[in-house]
């Protein structure tokens, strides 16, 4: 959908777009090369091989008196990294000699990843809608939807959008009903990339554990077929891809 120039808080006016955000994860600068963040990481990882590699980087950086963003490493242990976090960590890996430009992609594949809420929070932080430092440990889908409802933009009857033609770039797609009941386990959230490219479909940007066919098991582009608004005992929802049940949510100007 075309951004609304009369509304300065319309996220569709901003850059990067959600589609660009995926590309930022796929092209993280590290020295003179680019690294792709290909891993879906959910939960806390403080004792696996990736955690050991990250710890060794922090230890060596301290010995060399290099600046370390501890919050970036905290987010890395929880699958909540932003592209900026990844750039900081990967360049420290090179600066401490824990990998070379020839091996840095393999280091990243084992040690860095992002889950669905980490991807969305990092994007909204970039758009100045939330503080990633405040939510380094993540913000769950129910919290994000609740914050959107509480901060409904002026002029909207509801933060929940049911009309396909009213959906905008940057809106949230959340696998739950309007009664805040999640429709898949674990829950999932995505961002709308485009609505006017493929008929009766939402193009989305998100992070999940499926392979997109190009080796991306984390951030990726996706498509959801629009099957209409439905309702049942568990609430109102939009049916996508035949069986999926989602709501589309307009983000607020700020998530406190």
C-alpha positions as CSV (number, residue, x, y, z in Angstrom):
1,X,0.0,0.0,0.0
2,X,1.2,3.5,-0.7
3,X,2.3,5.4,2.4
4,X,-0.1,8.1,3.8
5,X,1.8,11.4,3.5
6,X,-0.8,13.1,5.7
7,X,0.2,10.9,8.6
8,X,3.8,11.4,9.8
9,X,3.5,8.4,12.2
10,X,2.5,6.0,9.4
11,X,5.3,3.4,9.5
12,X,4.9,2.9,5.7
13,X,6.5,6.3,5.3
14,X,9.7,5.0,6.9
15,X,12.9,3.3,5.8
16,X,14.1,0.6,5.9
17,X,11.0,-1.3,4.8
18,X,10.4,-4.8,6.4
19,X,11.7,-6.4,3.1
20,X,14.9,-4.3,3.4
21,X,15.2,-5.4,7.0
22,X,15.5,-9.1,5.9
23,X,18.2,-8.0,3.5
24,X,20.0,-6.2,6.3
25,X,20.3,-9.6,8.2
26,X,21.4,-11.3,5.0
27,X,24.2,-8.7,4.4
28,X,25.9,-7.8,7.6
29,X,29.3,-6.0,7.0
30,X,32.2,-7.8,8.7
31,X,35.6,-6.5,7.7
32,X,35.6,-6.5,3.9
33,X,33.0,-9.2,3.5
34,X,29.3,-9.7,4.1
35,X,27.8,-12.3,6.4
36,X,24.2,-13.7,6.3
37,X,22.4,-14.4,9.6
38,X,20.8,-17.7,8.6
39,X,19.8,-19.2,12.0
40,X,16.5,-19.2,13.8
41,X,17.4,-19.1,17.5
42,X,14.6,-19.3,20.2
43,X,15.2,-19.5,23.9
44,X,18.3,-18.8,26.0
45,X,21.6,-20.3,24.8
46,X,24.3,-19.9,27.4
47,X,25.9,-23.3,27.3
48,X,26.0,-24.5,23.7
49,X,28.9,-24.3,21.2
50,X,27.7,-20.9,20.0
51,X,27.7,-19.6,23.5
52,X,31.2,-20.8,24.1
53,X,32.4,-19.0,20.9
54,X,30.7,-15.8,21.9
55,X,32.3,-16.0,25.4
56,X,35.8,-16.5,23.9
57,X,35.3,-13.3,21.8
58,X,34.3,-11.3,24.9
59,X,37.2,-12.6,26.9
60,X,39.7,-11.8,24.1
61,X,38.3,-8.4,23.6
62,X,38.7,-7.6,27.2
63,X,42.4,-8.6,27.1
64,X,42.9,-6.4,24.1
65,X,40.9,-3.5,25.7
66,X,38.4,-3.5,22.8
67,X,35.0,-2.0,23.3
68,X,32.2,-4.6,23.9
69,X,28.5,-3.9,23.7
70,X,27.4,-6.3,26.5
71,X,23.7,-5.8,25.6
72,X,24.4,-7.0,22.1
73,X,26.0,-10.2,23.4
74,X,23.1,-10.6,25.9
75,X,20.6,-10.4,23.0
76,X,22.8,-12.8,21.0
77,X,22.3,-15.4,23.8
78,X,18.5,-15.1,23.4
79,X,18.0,-14.9,19.7
80,X,17.1,-11.2,19.9
81,X,19.9,-9.6,17.9
82,X,19.5,-6.7,15.5
83,X,21.6,-6.4,12.3
84,X,23.6,-3.7,14.2
85,X,24.3,-6.1,17.0
86,X,25.5,-8.7,14.5
87,X,27.8,-6.2,12.8
88,X,29.3,-5.3,16.2
89,X,29.8,-8.9,17.3
90,X,31.2,-10.1,13.9
91,X,33.7,-7.4,13.7
92,X,34.9,-8.1,17.2
93,X,35.2,-11.8,16.1
94,X,37.6,-10.6,13.4
95,X,39.4,-8.1,15.6
96,X,40.1,-10.8,18.3
97,X,41.3,-13.3,15.7
98,X,38.5,-15.8,16.6
99,X,37.7,-16.1,12.9
100,X,38.9,-14.9,9.5
101,X,36.9,-13.4,6.7
102,X,37.0,-16.9,5.1
103,X,35.6,-18.5,8.2
104,X,33.3,-15.8,9.6
105,X,30.2,-17.1,7.9
106,X,30.6,-20.5,9.6
107,X,31.1,-18.7,12.9
108,X,27.9,-16.8,12.4
109,X,26.0,-19.9,11.4
110,X,26.8,-21.5,14.7
111,X,26.7,-18.5,17.0
112,X,24.1,-15.9,15.8
113,X,20.4,-16.2,15.2
114,X,17.1,-14.4,15.7
115,X,13.6,-15.5,16.5
116,X,10.4,-14.0,15.3
117,X,9.8,-11.5,18.1
118,X,13.5,-10.6,18.1
119,X,13.2,-9.7,14.4
120,X,10.1,-7.6,14.9
121,X,11.4,-5.8,18.0
122,X,14.7,-5.0,16.2
123,X,12.7,-3.6,13.3
124,X,10.5,-1.4,15.5
125,X,13.5,-0.2,17.4
126,X,15.0,0.9,14.0
127,X,11.8,2.7,13.3
128,X,11.9,4.3,16.8
129,X,8.8,2.6,18.0
130,X,10.4,0.6,20.9
131,X,13.7,0.4,22.8
132,X,15.6,-2.7,22.0
133,X,17.8,-2.0,25.1
134,X,14.7,-2.1,27.3
135,X,13.5,-5.3,25.8
136,X,16.9,-7.1,25.3
137,X,15.3,-10.2,26.6
138,X,12.5,-10.0,24.2
139,X,8.8,-8.9,24.1
140,X,6.2,-11.6,23.5
141,X,3.4,-11.6,20.9
142,X,0.6,-10.9,23.5
143,X,2.6,-8.0,24.9
144,X,3.1,-6.4,21.5
145,X,-0.5,-6.8,20.6
146,X,-1.6,-5.4,23.9
147,X,0.7,-2.4,23.5
148,X,-0.7,-1.8,20.1
149,X,-4.3,-1.9,21.4
150,X,-3.3,0.5,24.2
151,X,-1.6,2.9,21.8
152,X,-4.1,2.8,19.0
153,X,-3.3,5.5,16.5
154,X,-5.8,8.4,16.4
155,X,-8.6,8.0,13.9
156,X,-8.6,4.2,13.9
157,X,-11.6,2.4,15.4
158,X,-9.3,-0.4,16.5
159,X,-5.6,-1.4,16.2
160,X,-6.8,-4.6,14.6
161,X,-7.2,-4.3,10.8
162,X,-9.8,-6.5,9.1
163,X,-10.1,-4.9,5.7
164,X,-7.4,-6.1,3.3
165,X,-7.3,-2.7,1.6
166,X,-6.5,-1.0,4.9
167,X,-3.4,-3.1,5.7
168,X,-0.2,-1.1,5.5
169,X,3.5,-1.9,5.2
170,X,4.9,-2.4,8.7
171,X,1.8,-3.8,10.3
172,X,2.1,-6.9,12.5
173,X,0.7,-10.3,11.5
174,X,0.2,-12.3,14.6
175,X,-0.9,-15.9,14.9
176,X,-3.7,-15.4,17.3
177,X,-7.4,-14.4,17.4
178,X,-8.9,-11.1,18.6
179,X,-9.4,-12.7,22.0
180,X,-5.6,-12.9,22.4
181,X,-5.6,-16.6,22.0
182,X,-2.5,-17.8,20.1
183,X,-3.3,-20.1,17.2
184,X,0.1,-21.9,17.0
185,X,2.7,-23.1,19.4
186,X,5.1,-21.5,19.8
187,X,3.4,-18.3,18.8
188,X,4.6,-16.4,15.7
189,X,4.7,-12.8,14.5
190,X,5.7,-11.3,11.1
191,X,5.7,-7.9,9.4
192,X,3.7,-6.9,6.4
193,X,6.1,-6.1,3.5
194,X,3.7,-5.4,0.7
195,X,-0.1,-5.8,0.1
196,X,-0.5,-4.7,-3.5
197,X,1.9,-7.0,-5.3
198,X,0.1,-10.4,-5.4
199,X,-3.7,-10.5,-5.5
200,X,-5.3,-11.8,-2.3
201,X,-2.0,-12.3,-0.6
202,X,0.2,-10.6,2.0
203,X,3.9,-10.5,1.5
204,X,5.7,-10.7,4.8
205,X,9.1,-10.4,6.4
206,X,9.8,-12.7,9.4
207,X,12.1,-15.1,11.1
208,X,11.3,-18.8,11.4
209,X,13.1,-22.1,11.4
210,X,12.0,-23.3,7.9
211,X,14.4,-23.3,5.0
212,X,13.4,-20.9,2.3
213,X,15.3,-23.0,-0.3
214,X,18.4,-20.8,-0.2
215,X,19.7,-21.8,3.2
216,X,18.0,-19.1,5.3
217,X,16.6,-20.8,8.4
218,X,16.0,-17.4,10.2
219,X,15.1,-14.1,8.6
220,X,13.3,-14.5,5.3
221,X,10.6,-13.2,3.0
222,X,7.2,-15.0,2.9
223,X,3.7,-15.0,1.4
224,X,0.3,-15.6,3.0
225,X,-2.7,-16.3,1.0
226,X,-5.7,-14.2,2.2
227,X,-8.8,-16.4,2.7
228,X,-11.0,-13.9,4.4
229,X,-12.2,-12.9,7.9
230,X,-13.6,-15.7,10.0
231,X,-15.0,-16.2,13.5
232,X,-15.5,-19.0,15.9
233,X,-15.7,-19.9,19.5
234,X,-12.1,-18.7,20.1
235,X,-12.6,-15.4,18.5
236,X,-12.3,-13.5,15.2
237,X,-9.4,-14.0,12.9
238,X,-8.2,-13.8,9.3
239,X,-7.7,-17.2,7.6
240,X,-4.5,-17.5,5.6
241,X,-3.1,-20.3,3.6
242,X,-6.2,-22.5,4.2
243,X,-5.6,-23.2,7.8
244,X,-3.6,-20.4,9.4
245,X,-5.4,-18.0,11.8
246,X,-3.9,-14.5,12.2
247,X,-4.8,-11.0,13.1
248,X,-3.2,-7.9,11.5
249,X,-2.3,-5.2,14.0
250,X,-1.3,-1.6,13.5
251,X,1.8,-0.7,15.6
252,X,1.5,2.3,17.9
253,X,3.7,5.4,17.7
254,X,5.6,4.1,20.8
255,X,5.7,0.9,22.8
256,X,6.6,1.9,26.4
